[in-house]
């Protein structure tokens, strides 16, 4: 997981900040892992 954060170039910030962002943001974490972020509006 740390290697994925190191390789990510979408945001120019420190690894520490990227770790915090991945822990708190579903969208950023999904982008790191290569998944689509789930839409909160999709109840179908």
N, C-alpha and C positions, 0 to 999 in steps of 0.2 A: 504494500500500500504506500509506503514511504517513497518507493521508486516512482510510482505513478504521480505522486505529488511533485517530485523533482523534475520529471519529464514534462509536466504541464506548463505550457507557455501562454495560456489564455489570460492570466493575470500576472503582472510584473510586481511581485511582492516576495517576502521572505517565506521560507518553508514553514516557519512557526505560524505565520498568519494564514497560510494555506491550510495547515492542519486544523486550525481553529475554524476556519470557514467551512471546511469539509465536515467538521463535527456539528456545525449549526445549520448548514444550508443543504436541504435535500437536492436542490437543483445543481449546486456545485459538485456535491458528492456523486450524483448520477452522471454528470459530465465527465468526472475523473474516471469513473468505472466504465464509461462508454454506453450507459443506458439512457433512455429517455426519461426525463423527470415526469413523475405521475401528475396528471392534472387533478386539481382538487375539485373541479367542477364535474368531473366524470362520475356520475352515479349510476350509469347504465350498465 
